[in-house]
Amino acid sequence: MDRDLRLTVLGSATPYPAADNPCSGYLVTAGGTRLWVDAGSGTLGALQRHVGLGELDAVWVSHLHADHCADLLTAYYGLLYADVRRQAPLPLYGPPGIADRLAGFLTNGDSRSPVERAFDVRELRDGERARVGVLELTSRQVAHGLPAFALRVEHAGRSLVYSGDSAPCSALAELAHGCGTLLCEADGNEGGGVHHTPEEAGEAAAAAGARRLIVTHVGRAVTPGDAVTRAAARFDGPVAYAAPGAVFPVD
């Protein structure tokens, strides 16, 4: 059994999937624990190259924009009406209101779709801590113009921080302090919005003292190579792009 903390990129496109790149989604694993982080469009298909819905330990969703959560809708059908067999609903960590948001999309008649039969919904709060298998999770609310969260995953002295979608903010800076790997979005091309620019992602990694930066959610006005170059101008450590299918051991 692989006990190392690993990040597998299922997809990193925004705001809609590319032909060869789903939207935001990641698989975080260690010691047999498997956590699906963000469920953007197309990521459920990519997830099944590694693990089925029946073998997941939990799902964690940063916010309710479709490029981060849309595949929860098809996962619902898989969990309830297909070949997936679980002894209990799949734990789902997400922003307040996530169950009703899913039900709003899924309900087509007078009766509300039974979202809670598929998912054991656990609403996030700022600073919330949870344990999923061998993984310790800490969530912080970040700046994205709607309820949105960043995530720190820790196991055996190793740590991965995922920004979700966020402008630079103190909550993310605190969460990322001293992390091994910072997975930071770099969607913005100009500062002052609700996203990081590549330069701001580099600055965030440097300020946190991270060992490595992975830029993800790169906006379509910027190439992945340019995003890496721009981030690396502000961070002395290694910088990589979250290419779909890439696997990163977390220091």
Backbone hydrogen bonds, N-H to C=O, Kabsch-Sander energy under -0.5 kcal/mol:
donor,donor_aa,acceptor,acceptor_aa,energy
3,R,1,M,-0.7
6,R,29,T,-2.6
7,L,248,F,-2.5
8,T,27,L,-2.8
9,V,246,A,-2.9
10,L,8,T,-0.6
10,L,25,G,-2.1
11,G,25,G,-1.8
12,S,22,P,-1.0
13,A,22,P,-2.8
18,A,21,N,-2.8
21,N,18,A,-1.0
23,C,41,S,-2.8
24,S,13,A,-0.6
24,S,67,D,-1.1
25,G,11,G,-1.9
26,Y,37,V,-2.1
26,Y,38,D,-0.6
27,L,8,T,-2.7
28,V,26,Y,-0.5
28,V,35,L,-2.9
29,T,6,R,-2.2
29,T,27,L,-0.5
30,A,33,T,-1.5
31,G,2,D,-1.4
32,G,2,D,-0.7
33,T,30,A,-2.7
35,L,28,V,-2.6
36,W,58,A,-2.2
37,V,26,Y,-3.1
37,V,35,L,-0.7
38,D,36,W,-0.6
38,D,60,W,-3.3
39,A,68,H,-3.2
40,G,24,S,-2.8
43,T,40,G,-2.2
46,A,42,G,-1.3
47,L,43,T,-2.7
48,Q,44,L,-1.3
49,R,46,A,-1.5
50,H,47,L,-2.2
51,V,47,L,-2.5
55,E,52,G,-1.4
56,L,52,G,-0.8
56,L,53,L,-0.5
57,D,34,R,-2.7
58,A,34,R,-1.1
59,V,91,P,-2.2
60,W,36,W,-2.8
61,V,93,Y,-2.9
68,H,65,H,-2.3
69,C,65,H,-0.8
69,C,66,A,-0.5
70,A,66,A,-2.3
71,D,39,A,-2.8
72,L,69,C,-2.1
73,L,70,A,-1.7
74,T,70,A,-0.5
75,A,71,D,-2.0
76,Y,72,L,-1.9
77,Y,73,L,-1.2
78,G,74,T,-2.0
79,L,75,A,-2.7
80,L,76,Y,-1.9
81,Y,77,Y,-2.8
82,A,78,G,-0.8
84,V,78,G,-0.9
90,L,118,A,-2.4
92,L,120,D,-2.6
93,Y,59,V,-3.1
94,G,92,L,-0.5
94,G,122,R,-1.5
98,I,95,P,-1.7
101,R,97,G,-2.1
102,L,98,I,-2.3
103,A,99,A,-2.5
104,G,100,D,-2.2
105,F,101,R,-1.3
106,L,102,L,-2.3
107,T,103,A,-2.6
115,V,113,S,-2.5
117,R,114,P,-1.7
118,A,114,P,-0.8
118,A,115,V,-1.0
119,F,115,V,-2.6
120,D,90,L,-1.9
121,V,119,F,-1.1
122,R,92,L,-3.1
124,L,94,G,-2.8
127,G,139,S,-2.1
128,E,125,R,-2.2
130,A,137,L,-2.3
132,V,135,L,-2.5
133,G,131,R,-0.5
135,L,132,V,-2.6
136,E,154,E,-2.5
137,L,130,A,-3.3
137,L,135,L,-0.5
138,T,152,R,-2.1
139,S,128,E,-2.4
140,R,150,A,-1.9
142,V,148,A,-2.4
143,A,167,A,-0.5
144,H,142,V,-0.9
149,F,62,S,-1.5
150,A,140,R,-2.9
151,L,162,Y,-2.5
152,R,138,T,-2.5
153,V,160,L,-3.2
154,E,136,E,-2.2
155,H,158,R,-2.3
158,R,155,H,-2.1
160,L,153,V,-2.6
161,V,181,T,-2.6
162,Y,151,L,-3.1
163,S,183,L,-2.4
166,S,164,G,-0.6
167,A,143,A,-2.9
173,A,169,C,-2.0
174,E,170,S,-2.6
175,L,171,A,-2.2
176,A,172,L,-2.4
177,H,173,A,-0.7
177,H,174,E,-0.7
178,G,208,A,-3.6
179,C,176,A,-2.2
180,G,159,S,-0.9
181,T,159,S,-1.8
182,L,212,R,-2.5
183,L,161,V,-3.4
183,L,181,T,-0.6
184,C,182,L,-0.8
184,C,214,I,-2.3
185,E,164,G,-0.6
186,A,216,T,-2.1
188,G,196,H,-2.1
201,A,197,T,-2.2
202,G,198,P,-2.1
203,E,199,E,-2.4
204,A,200,E,-2.5
205,A,201,A,-2.1
206,A,202,G,-2.2
207,A,203,E,-2.8
208,A,204,A,-1.9
209,G,205,A,-0.9
209,G,206,A,-0.7
210,A,205,A,-2.1
211,R,179,C,-1.0
211,R,180,G,-0.5
212,R,180,G,-1.1
213,L,238,P,-2.4
214,I,182,L,-2.9
215,V,240,A,-2.8
216,T,184,C,-2.1
219,G,186,A,-0.9
222,V,219,G,-1.9
227,A,223,T,-2.4
228,V,224,P,-2.3
229,T,225,G,-2.2
230,R,226,D,-2.8
231,A,227,A,-2.4
232,A,228,V,-2.6
233,A,229,T,-1.0
234,R,231,A,-1.9
235,F,232,A,-0.5
240,A,213,L,-2.2
242,A,215,V,-2.5
243,A,241,Y,-2.2
245,G,9,V,-3.1
246,A,243,A,-2.3
248,F,7,L,-3.2
250,V,5,L,-2.9
251,D,249,P,-0.6
